[in-house]
Amino acid sequence: MALFLTAFASSAKRNARGLMAHLSTVNPGSIPRFEVFSGWTPSHMHSIIVRYFGIKTPLENSFSQYPDSQPEPSNSPVVEFDRLCKAYHWKRKDPKREAAREKFHFAMKKEFDHLYGSDEKDINNWLKLCFVLRIDPTPDTLQKCRTAVRSKHVNLVDLVHGSKKEVQIFETEKELSKYTIATKKIFPKEDAKDGDVLRDLRRQIFAPREGTNSSRKNKGPRR
């Protein structure tokens, strides 16, 4: 927990330095039910903190451009984008829908970077992911953190959604693929501008590989 708070505070300090500094020094035994934090994702903790300070995340900024559709925080970003399209009566291939979709995809990637970072050489970024992916014991080196994170299969939309629920982890890429397609929680496709932290969590959703191997040597578009 202490490692997570330290890592989280380093990326959130510009927005909530005072609050996170306080949390990082709190004695867990002094707060009733402090263990509730163990099930929270960084996105959920972050959403509480930024709302306290009145700061908007990249996704919130994206949705705020459309006042006729107020997002419901409990819904996933994908569900909210579909609701936005219905509110503005945008059909498929409508230029306005396509423009909004492009902005939404950009915001989704920025949201991931905002929460978990993009620098592969910063161990704090990997520590945050180790926490949310429930990797125990917490690795003590950057390479061990990265190796542990790369071994997990998780939906990227779930990672950026500010939910209190634990993120579901899948045994294989095929299981993740079935879940992602069934729920329509499909993250924007890979491109050259992606940060290295995000790249290590991408998987081949539409052509899943057998077993647990998720090596980046395998070819094909990843989500």
Summary of the structure (lengths in Angstrom):
residues: 223
radius of gyration: 17.8
end to end distance: 29.4
largest distance: 55.7
contacts: 641
relative contact order: 0.13
helix: 55%
strand: 2%
